[in-house]
Amino acid sequence: MKSKQLGAVALSLALCAGSALAADLPSRKAPAYLPPPPPPPLWTGFYVGLNAGYTFGGSDSVYVGTYPGILNPELGGGPVFRAAQASAAISASGVLSPTTDGFIGGGQVGYNWQFNSSFVVGIEADIQGAGARGSASGVGAGANTVEPGFGTASTVSVTKNLDYLGTVRGRFGWLATPTLLTYVTGGLAYGGVKTTVGISSADTPFGVSLGGYTGSVGSFSDTRVGWTVGGGLEWMFMPNWSAKAEYLYYDLGDYNFNAGGQTNVAGALSGNFFFQNNTQAQTRYNGHIVRAGVNYHFNWGAPAQAVAKF
């Protein structure tokens, strides 16, 4: 009986010792799965940068129209003079197309906000100097319909300048990868423009000369406001630095202006004239910009080393 009791006690002690030993062994149970944290918002924050590219003119045409103005009744006002005035006006009218292409470059500043991991919205303002200048000239002739063999020949010259261009645009983009942004953009555009029209006229050599023509120059210079739209790609190639390629179309509208005219002076009769004509010009400033740029991102609140993790 005692031997049975001793055996039961020994078995109980062995079981307790085994349980204690098992409790001291390391656990092989796998830890609970935790998903990785979302990538940090690399694109949120302010940035500044530089850009350079080329601008191509859109509607380059300059429409020049000269119309009969004052006819001096003291020096004649008959059909011949009226026909001469009309032929001079016809000779100084036409359409010329200077090509306003050239270099463009400047800087930009903006702010981005990244949300839902894959989308970026922001606003950007930029201003660029432009070397877009074009010129063209043409020769026109007008015949006197009353007196055959009499007429006027005129050379019309025009220049168009885009001196600077700035924009204030919204941007909306999608992240193809955490460091590659594709975006569309659009907003306000403004620019400094100038157009000049010059006219030089003379009676045709086979006709009777009424006198001589004074030269004429008219110009328009202003800051025009319009709109722009485009898109591009931007790549965060290292912490805080990105490079972009961008296309923009801009339209600053069209305008009309007084471009001088023609005055046929009465030969040796100083201070007098046979007639004066008036010239109006109309053109439009629009075009295309292809450019590249680099930006520095301040990325306040986002770890700069995050770019290396991707």
C-alpha positions in Angstrom: 0.0 0.0 0.0 2.8 2.3 0.9 4.6 1.5 -2.3 1.5 2.5 -4.3 1.3 5.8 -2.5 4.9 6.5 -3.0 4.5 5.7 -6.8 1.6 8.2 -7.1 3.5 10.9 -5.3 6.5 10.4 -7.6 4.3 10.5 -10.7 2.7 13.7 -9.6 6.1 15.3 -8.9 7.3 14.3 -12.4 4.2 15.8 -14.1 4.6 19.1 -12.2 8.3 19.3 -13.1 7.5 18.6 -16.8 4.8 21.4 -16.8 7.2 23.9 -15.2 9.9 23.0 -17.7 7.6 23.4 -20.6 6.5 26.8 -19.3 10.1 27.9 -19.3 10.7 26.9 -23.0 10.5 29.7 -25.7 7.2 29.9 -27.6 7.1 28.9 -31.3 3.8 30.6 -32.0 4.0 33.1 -34.9 3.3 36.8 -34.1 0.1 38.4 -35.4 0.5 39.9 -39.0 0.7 43.7 -39.1 0.4 45.4 -42.6 3.2 47.8 -43.5 2.6 51.5 -42.9 1.6 53.5 -46.0 4.4 55.4 -47.7 5.0 58.9 -46.4 3.6 61.9 -48.4 6.7 62.7 -50.4 5.1 65.4 -52.5 3.3 67.5 -49.8 4.9 70.9 -49.3 6.3 74.0 -50.9 8.8 73.9 -53.8 10.8 76.3 -56.0 12.6 75.7 -59.3 13.9 76.8 -62.6 12.7 76.0 -66.2 13.8 76.5 -69.8 12.4 75.6 -73.1 11.1 76.8 -76.5 7.9 78.5 -77.5 6.2 78.1 -80.9 3.8 80.8 -82.2 0.2 79.8 -82.9 -1.8 82.3 -84.9 1.1 84.4 -86.2 -0.9 86.3 -88.9 -1.1 90.1 -88.8 -4.0 91.6 -90.7 -3.3 95.0 -92.1 -6.1 97.1 -93.6 -5.7 100.6 -94.9 -8.8 102.7 -95.6 -9.4 106.1 -97.4 -9.3 108.9 -95.0 -9.2 112.7 -95.6 -9.1 114.1 -99.2 -7.9 117.7 -99.4 -10.5 119.6 -101.3 -8.2 122.6 -101.9 -5.7 120.6 -104.0 -8.3 118.5 -105.8 -11.1 116.2 -105.1 -12.2 114.9 -108.4 -12.5 111.3 -109.5 -8.7 110.9 -110.3 -7.7 111.9 -106.8 -10.3 109.7 -105.2 -9.2 106.8 -107.3 -5.5 107.5 -106.4 -6.4 107.5 -102.8 -8.2 104.1 -103.1 -5.3 102.6 -105.0 -2.9 103.7 -102.3 -5.1 102.1 -99.6 -5.3 98.8 -101.5 -1.5 98.7 -101.9 -1.0 99.0 -98.2 -3.4 96.2 -97.1 -2.8 92.5 -96.7 -2.0 89.6 -94.4 1.6 88.9 -93.2 2.8 86.1 -90.9 5.8 86.7 -88.8 6.9 83.5 -87.0 7.1 84.2 -83.2 9.3 81.3 -82.1 12.1 81.5 -79.6 13.7 80.5 -76.3 11.8 80.9 -73.0 13.1 80.4 -69.5 12.5 81.4 -65.9 11.4 80.1 -62.5 8.4 78.7 -60.6 7.1 78.4 -57.1 4.3 76.2 -55.9 2.6 74.0 -53.2 1.6 70.3 -53.5 -0.8 68.3 -51.3 -0.7 64.5 -51.6 -3.8 62.6 -50.6 -5.0 59.0 -50.8 -1.4 57.9 -51.4 -1.7 58.2 -55.2 -3.1 61.7 -55.9 -1.5 65.2 -55.8 -3.2 68.6 -56.1 -1.4 71.9 -56.0 -1.0 75.4 -57.3 2.0 76.8 -59.2 3.0 80.3 -60.4 5.8 81.0 -62.8 7.3 83.8 -64.9 9.6 83.5 -67.9 11.5 85.8 -70.2 11.0 85.1 -73.8 13.0 85.7 -76.9 10.1 85.1 -79.3 10.3 87.7 -82.1 9.3 87.5 -85.7 9.1 89.8 -88.7 7.7 89.7 -92.2 7.2 92.1 -95.1 5.4 92.2 -98.4 4.8 94.4 -101.4 1.4 95.4 -102.6 0.1 97.4 -105.6 -3.1 99.2 -106.4 -4.1 100.5 -109.8 -6.0 103.7 -110.5 -9.4 102.7 -111.9 -10.0 106.1 -113.4 -6.7 106.9 -115.1 -5.0 103.8 -116.6 -1.3 103.5 -116.0 -1.4 105.3 -112.7 -1.2 103.5 -109.3 0.6 103.0 -106.0 3.1 100.4 -104.7 3.6 99.9 -101.0 5.9 97.9 -98.8 4.3 96.8 -95.5 6.5 95.4 -92.7 5.4 93.9 -89.4 7.1 92.6 -86.3 5.7 90.6 -83.3 7.3 90.2 -79.9 6.5 88.1 -76.9 8.8 89.6 -74.2 7.7 87.6 -71.2 5.0 85.1 -70.1 3.7 84.1 -66.7 1.1 81.7 -65.5 -0.9 80.9 -62.3 -2.2 77.4 -62.6 -3.8 74.6 -60.7 -2.3 71.1 -61.0 -4.0 67.7 -60.5 -1.8 64.6 -60.7 -1.7 60.8 -60.3 1.3 58.9 -59.0 2.2 56.2 -61.4 4.9 55.2 -58.8 5.6 56.9 -55.5 8.3 59.0 -57.2 6.7 59.6 -60.7 3.9 62.1 -61.0 1.7 62.5 -64.1 -0.4 65.7 -64.1 -2.7 68.0 -66.0 -2.6 71.8 -65.4 -4.5 74.9 -66.3 -5.3 78.5 -65.3 -4.4 82.1 -65.9 -1.7 83.3 -68.3 -0.3 86.8 -68.9 2.4 88.2 -71.1 4.1 91.3 -72.5 3.5 91.7 -76.2 4.3 94.2 -78.9 3.4 94.5 -82.6 4.7 97.1 -85.0 3.5 98.0 -88.5 5.5 100.1 -91.0 4.3 101.3 -94.4 6.4 102.8 -97.2 4.5 103.9 -100.4 5.4 105.4 -103.8 3.6 106.2 -107.0 4.2 103.6 -109.7 6.8 104.9 -112.2 4.5 104.6 -115.2 1.9 107.0 -113.8 1.5 110.7 -113.1 2.9 111.5 -109.7 0.7 113.4 -107.4 3.5 114.0 -105.0 5.4 111.9 -102.4 4.4 109.7 -99.5 5.6 110.1 -95.9 6.6 107.0 -94.1 4.3 105.5 -91.5 4.9 103.5 -88.3 2.3 102.3 -85.8 2.7 100.0 -82.8 0.9 98.4 -80.0 2.5 97.3 -76.7 0.7 95.9 -73.7 0.5 93.2 -71.0 -2.3 90.9 -72.1 -4.2 88.4 -69.9 -5.6 85.1 -71.1 -5.5 81.4 -70.2 -3.3 78.3 -70.4 -3.7 74.5 -70.3 -1.3 71.6 -70.5 0.2 68.6 -68.7 3.5 66.9 -67.9 5.6 64.4 -65.9 7.6 65.0 -62.8 10.1 62.6 -61.3 11.5 62.7 -57.7 14.9 61.5 -58.6 16.5 62.0 -55.2 15.5 63.3 -51.7 13.9 66.8 -52.1 14.7 67.1 -55.9 12.5 66.5 -58.9 12.8 67.0 -62.6 9.9 67.7 -64.9 9.0 67.9 -68.6 5.9 70.0 -69.5 3.8 71.2 -72.4 1.6 74.3 -72.2 -0.8 76.0 -74.7 -1.4 79.7 -74.0 -3.8 82.2 -75.5 -3.6 85.9 -74.7 -6.4 86.8 -77.1 -6.6 89.1 -80.1 -6.6 92.8 -80.4 -6.9 95.7 -82.9 -4.9 98.8 -83.0 -4.2 102.0 -85.0 -1.2 101.3 -87.2 -0.7 104.8 -88.7 -1.5 105.3 -92.4 -0.4 107.0 -95.6 0.0 110.7 -96.3 0.4 111.8 -99.9 2.1 115.2 -99.7 1.6 117.8 -102.4 5.1 117.9 -103.8 6.8 121.3 -103.3 3.7 122.7 -101.6 5.1 122.3 -98.1 2.5 121.7 -95.4 -0.2 120.6 -97.8 -1.3 117.1 -98.8 -3.5 115.5 -101.4 -4.9 112.8 -99.1 -4.4 110.9 -95.9 -5.3 107.2 -95.3 -5.8 105.3 -92.0 -4.4 101.9 -91.2 -5.8 99.4 -88.7 -4.0 96.1 -87.7 -5.3 93.0 -86.0 -3.4 90.0 -84.6 -3.5 87.4 -81.9 -1.0 86.1 -79.3 -1.2 82.4 -78.7 1.2 79.5 -78.9 2.8 76.4 -77.5 5.5 75.9 -74.9 7.7 72.8 -74.5 10.1 73.0 -71.5 12.0 71.1 -68.8 12.6 72.1 -65.3 14.0 71.2 -61.9 12.4 71.7 -58.5 13.6 71.7 -54.9 10.9 70.4 -52.4 11.0 71.5 -48.9 8.9 68.5 -47.8 8.1 69.9 -44.4 6.7 67.1 -42.2 7.8 64.3 -44.5 11.1 62.3 -43.9 13.6 63.1 -46.6 15.1 59.7 -46.6 11.8 58.1 -47.7 12.7 58.4 -51.4 15.5 55.9 -50.9 13.1 53.3 -49.7 11.4 53.1 -53.0 
